[in-house]
Amino acid sequence: MDKVLVTGGAGYIGSHACKTVRAAGFEPVTYDNLSTGWEEAVKFGPFEKGDLLDRKRLDEVFASHAPVAVMHFAALSQVGESMKKPGLYWQNNVEGSRNLIEAACDAGCMNFVFSSTCATYGDQDNVVLDENSVQLPINAYGASKRAIEDMLRDYGAAFGLRHVIFRYFNVAGADPEAEVGEFHQPETHLIPLMLDAIEGKREALTIFGTDYETPDGTCIRDYVHVCDLVDAHILGLTWLMDGKQSRVFNLGTGSGFSVREVIDHSRAVTNRAVPYKEGPRRPGDCTKLVSGSTRAVSELGWNPQRSTLDRMIADAWRWHQTGHYDK
């Protein structure tokens, strides 16, 4: 069975990707330092503990497993933290990715699927972003991801590394079978924070900013179900394994929901009240980010059928009640 090295495979998106990689007929090898991931989430293939900054360890893992491809999810991803500690993001995300890319090239593993972000586009309001939209990141997180995209192009030109880049923003939902799900410490994502508030695990959800230029004053995001997202990564892997050229794809639904709309849908799905309070804006947050995915649909055949807000909340709620790694 061919192996795929999945960096960050013990994290939220990476663990779902490992399940899908296994279902697609590959063996996922998780590489994770467990700084934000959970060893309990590694259920679908071997686990190799290691850091992207440790080049020697990366070389050992490539030599031991001889993967045919890399899926790269490992990254620091908190916008607020990146505004306060930009050096941390340039070291961990960019330098770590350079180590990974060079180790892959040296090992002859020339298929690379990269988890990027619509944060590379910055604050471009009232437009549906496509792959040709100008990239103007407004925080170190988005800037670090854009730098990795540039790096992949340079290594592609120099060494023939073929890559698929996926840009997406808000990922939501969970495995419908609740084998894996979304769990962070500290938690920073809207839907799990909201579900915590519903269950009384926190006093209230905080709405960061109510004075945005949107219909209800709260910022708008494009949400994609995590299972739809990782399906796209399998399609990207197949794209590369079929010998096709490097390509960038946005992953989104083309429509966005405000924070207040997410709260309203959560109330309807769970049939419970959502305690919340209003707070100031966070530095680095954009007003509206909506990602069009025409290219992914037409070229990859991607079909994000699970990415309705009610489905994402329902699957997250099921996981929230049954699947936490800290239980």
N, C-alpha and C positions, 0 to 999 in steps of 0.2 A: 504494500500500500504506500503510495507516494505521501510524503510528509509536507506540511505547511507550517512554517514557523510563525506563530501568532504572538507578537509582542503586546504586552498588556492583556494577555488572555485570561488573567484572573480578575479583570475589571468588568464593568457593566457591559459595554459593547463587545469587548473582546471575548467574554465568556459566552455570550450569545453567538458570536461568530464561530467559536470552537464547536458548538453544537451543530451549527449549520455546515461547517467544513466536514465534520464527521459524517453527516447525513449525505453529503455530496460525494463521499467515497475516498476522502483523504484522511490522514491522521494528523490532527492538530497538535503541535508541540508548543505549549505555553512557555513563554519567557517573560518573567515578571519579577520585580524586586519586592512586591507586596507592600509598597509604600501607600498605595491607595486601593490595591486589589485584595482579594480574599482567597486563600488556598482552598477553602471549601467550594469555591466556584469552579475549580479545575476538575471537571468530571468526565471529559470526553477524550483525553489523551494524556501523554506524559507531561510532567512539569519540570522545568529547569529554572531554578531560582537564579537571578542575575540582574545586573544593572546595565543599562545601555552605555554607561560611561566606562564600563569594564571591558575593554577590547579583547583582552586575553580570554575572558569567560565567553564572549560572543564567538570567538574563533573555535573554542572547544565545542560549543553547541552545534555550530555549523558542521564541524568535522564529524561529530558523533551521529548526527541525524541526517545530514545531506538533504535538506529540504529542497523541493522544486520551486518554492515560492515563499515570499514573506508577506504577511499581512501586518501592517505596522499601526497599532493603536496606542502604544504606550506614550503618554505625554502628561505633563501638568496642564490643567485646562480651566483654572479659575480666573475669570477676567479681573475681578477685583484684586486678587493676589498679584496678578501679572502687572498691574498698575503700580503696586507698591514695591515689588521685588522683580524688576525686569531681568536682572542678571541671572536669577534662578531659572527663568524661562529660556534665556538664550543658552545657558549651560546645559540644562536637562534636555530640552526639546531639540535644540539645534545641534549642539555638540554630540549628544547621545545619538541623534539620527545620523550624523556623519559617520560615527563609529559603526552603526548598523549597516549603512549603505556600503561602506568600504569593506566590511566583513563579508557582506553578501557578494559583492563583486569578486573579492579574492577567492571566495569559495565556489564561484561559478554559478551562483544562484541569481539568475538574471530576470526573474519575474517578481515585481514589487507592487503591492497594492497598499496605498497610503490613505490613511484617515485624516483628511484635512478639514476645513471648516469654512463656512460662509463668513466668519469673522474676518477673513482676509479681505473682504469687500469694504469693511468699515461701515460708516453710517450713510447709507444711500436710501433716502426715504421715498416712498410712493412709487417704487419701481419693482418689477419682478426681476431679480438678478439672474443673469445667465452666465455661461462660462466665459463669455467675452467681456463681461462688465469689468471696469477698471478696479484693480485691487488697491485699496487705500485703508489698511488696518489702522484702528485708532487705539489699540492696546498691544502690549508685548506678546500676549497669547496669539492674537491674529498675525502679528508680525513674524513670530517664530514659525508659524505654520507656512506662511508665504515663503520664508527663507528656505524651508525644507523642500517645498515645491520647486524652487529655483535650483536647489542642489540636485534633485532628481533629474532635472533636465540636463544639467551639466554632466552628471555621471552617465546619463544616457548617451550624450554626444561623445563623451570620451571613451566609454567602455562598452556601450551597447546595452546598458541596463534599461529594460523596458518596464514601464510603470503605468498604472492606472491611479489617478488621483480622484478621490471623492470629496466634494465640499458639501457639508451639511451643517445645520445649526442645532436645533433642539431635538434631541432624541428622547422618546418617551415610550411607555409601555413596558412589557416584560414577556418572557416566555409564557405562552398560554398554559403550558403544563407545569409552570412554577418550579422548574428545576433550577433555574437561575433567574436573577432579577436585578433591580437597581438598588444599591445600598452603598452609601458613602459615609465616611466619618471624617470631618463634619459633613453633613448633608447641605448641598447648595442648590439643588435642582427643584424647580417649582412644584411638580406633581408629587414627588415623595414628601417634600416639606408640607404640602397641603394635606396629604393623607396622614402624616404624623399629627397635624393639628386636629384633624377629624377624630383620630383615635385618642386624643388627649395626651400624646407623647411630647407635645410642646404646647405652650400656652396659646399661641396663635401664629398664623402665617403672616409674614410682613410683606406688604406690597411696596416695592421700592420705586417710588415715583408715581404720582397721580396727576402730573401736570404736563405730560407728553402731548404732542399735537396729534392725538388719535381720538376717535369718537368718544371713548370713555376715559381718556387721560392716562391709561396704562399702556405700557409698551407691547408691541405685537411681534409674535414669533411664528415661524412655520414649524410645525411639529411632525415628525416622522416616526412611525412605529419601529422599534429597534429590530423586530424580525424582518420587516420590509428592508430596513437598512442593510442588514447583514446578507439578505438575499442578493442585494445589489453587489456586495463584495464577492460573492460566489460567481456572479455573472462577470464581474471584472477579472477574476482569476481565470475563468474560462476564456475570456477575451484574449488574455495574454498567452495562455497555454495553446490557443489556436494560432499563435504566431502573429497576432495583429499588433499594430503600432501603439505607442504610448498615447494616452488620451486622458482628458479631464472631463469629469461628469459632476454636475450638481445633483443633489438628492433632496427633493422637497415636494410639496404638494401644490405649490403655486398659490396657496391661500394661507392666511395667518390668523391667529387668534390672540386677543388681548388677555392680560392676566385676569381681568374680571370675567371674561368669557370662560376661561378655564375653570375658575371658581364656580361659575353657574353650572357648567356641565358636570363638575365633580359632585355638586350637591344633588343633581338629578340622578347620576349613576349610583352613588352610594346611599342615597336617601338619608343623608346626614347633613347637618349644618357645618359650614366651614368657618371656624373662628379666624378672623383676620384683623390686622391693624395696618394703618398707613404710615409709611416712612419716607425719607428723602431718597432721591435718585442715587444710584451707585455710580462711581466714576467708571467710564468706559462702556457703559450700556448704551446701545443704539435705540432709536425710537422704533424702527420697524425693519425687520429682515425677513424677506420672503424669497424663497429660492425656487426658480423654475427648473423643471427636469425634463424638458422636451427631448434633449439629446439622449438621456439615459433610457427614456421610454422607446425612442425610435431606433437607437443603435444597439442597446443592450437587451431590449425587450423587457425592461423593468416594469413591474406592475405593483405599485404600493397599495394593495387592496386593503391592508389592515389599518391604514393611517387615517382613520376617522378619530375625532377627539374622544368620542364615547368609548370606542374599542380600546384606545390606548389607556384611558383611565381605568376601564374595567379590568384589563389584564394587569395593570400596575396594582390595582386594589386587591386582586386575587393573590398576587405575589406578596404584597404588603402584609396580608393577613396570615400567610402560611410559610413564607420562604426566607426570612431574614437569617443571615449567617451568624448573627449574634445570639440566636435563641439556643 
